[in-house]
């Protein structure tokens, strides 16, 4: 005997299956499209922050170069160099151009190797680099070098002249690692860091720790994603890379997926309720017609199927056809008698 199956259950299963497939497709498409938009926006924001950081550092250096130019054109310093009055030069530099946020100014008299004021202990290791340094273009890229202490420094110089005579050289040693103003700016962007390329490693300037290994450092010209981090060269500063963790992006994607799943679950539950109502609307008239048909089978001469409780046209037509068939059978039976 074949198992008896209810049409209402079949209809409910088909509706739920169709709804499940539809919701899965819609949620998948929405997630893919929204995730791509989020990635594009995140990358755009990262590029803007990289540009802001580059501009901030460039402006910081330009202001310091402006002070260096003021030192080289100071008549008081020129006269002091001509008269070989080191104490007055040291007093001017300490009072007007004292160390501040990693910026140190020095003057070296022509023909001498000593600096005014004397180099701090942390600069003694790079004294040779300072002496060998020549003035660089104001528009050229700024190259930082790592000292033994782990600090990243850039050196700038400009001659102090009286007409065609060179009286000395003014120097600016900029210790980026000690510039609190710059690092305060970096803290404005959570999950962002500044990395320096050392061989095939990218080293965090703030912590001194090696964070990433690059197989082809020269391949990073625009933006790359490595180990869940967005990395791009810092404009105008060769060897420096702006890095942002993609954890906020992954967190946003997880929230998006959770939101879509909650909405999907809500729509699915609503669909279950509506499907149940639809199947009840379909099955109840059929069950009523079936029950009346059983009564007709017991007493076909007097009983007819009543269509008053049948609200749908298709079912009413079916009841009418059944009653017409029954009437025809009864008429044929009477003729046979």
Order of alpha helices (4+ residues) and beta strands (2+ residues): alpha-alpha-alpha-beta-alpha-beta-beta-beta-alpha-beta-beta-beta-beta-beta-beta-alpha-alpha
